[in-house]
Amino acid sequence: MKTITIQNAERTKKAEITRTKLSDGYNYYITLYTFDLSFNSYFINSNFKQSKSILSKIKAVEIAENLIN
């Protein structure tokens, strides 16, 4: 499984895009992380829930970039 990680310039948010194999192609999933200074670590941002399937890598990257900005 291939994972793509995208971070914002301040490194306060990052998104990981993972893909899974389907019978007719790939499906992409986004996990959004937020940096917490008190723990000095990234935690999953529970405010973002992916509701629709993403079938294109380009679309997944576009959505992830909008989330981290």
C-alpha positions in Angstrom: 0.0 0.0 0.0 1.4 3.4 -1.0 1.0 6.4 1.3 1.4 10.1 0.3 2.0 12.6 3.1 1.2 16.3 2.6 2.0 19.0 5.3 1.2 22.7 5.5 4.0 25.2 5.7 3.7 25.7 9.5 3.7 21.9 10.0 0.6 22.2 12.2 -1.5 19.9 10.0 -0.7 17.0 7.7 -2.8 14.6 5.6 -1.9 11.1 4.7 -3.5 9.6 1.6 -3.6 5.8 1.4 -4.9 3.7 -1.5 -6.5 0.3 -1.5 -6.9 -2.0 -4.5 -10.4 -2.5 -5.8 -11.5 -4.9 -8.5 -11.8 -2.0 -11.0 -9.0 0.3 -9.8 -8.0 2.1 -6.6 -9.8 3.8 -3.8 -8.1 6.6 -1.8 -8.6 7.5 1.8 -7.5 10.6 3.6 -6.5 10.8 7.3 -6.1 14.3 8.7 -3.6 14.9 11.6 -3.2 18.0 13.8 0.0 18.8 15.7 -0.4 19.4 19.5 2.4 21.4 21.0 1.7 20.2 24.6 2.4 16.6 23.5 4.8 17.5 20.7 3.0 15.0 18.5 0.4 14.6 15.7 -3.0 13.3 16.5 -5.9 12.3 14.2 -8.3 15.1 13.7 -11.7 13.6 14.5 -13.5 16.6 12.9 -12.8 15.3 9.4 -14.7 12.2 8.3 -14.5 11.1 4.7 -18.0 10.5 3.5 -17.5 9.8 -0.3 -15.2 7.4 -2.1 -12.3 9.0 -3.9 -11.3 7.2 -7.0 -8.6 9.5 -8.4 -5.2 10.3 -6.9 -5.3 13.8 -8.3 -8.7 14.4 -6.6 -7.4 13.0 -3.3 -4.4 15.3 -3.3 -6.6 18.3 -4.1 -8.9 17.5 -1.2 -6.0 16.9 1.2 -4.4 20.2 0.2 -7.6 22.1 0.9 -7.9 20.4 4.3 -4.4 21.4 5.5 -4.7 25.0 4.5 
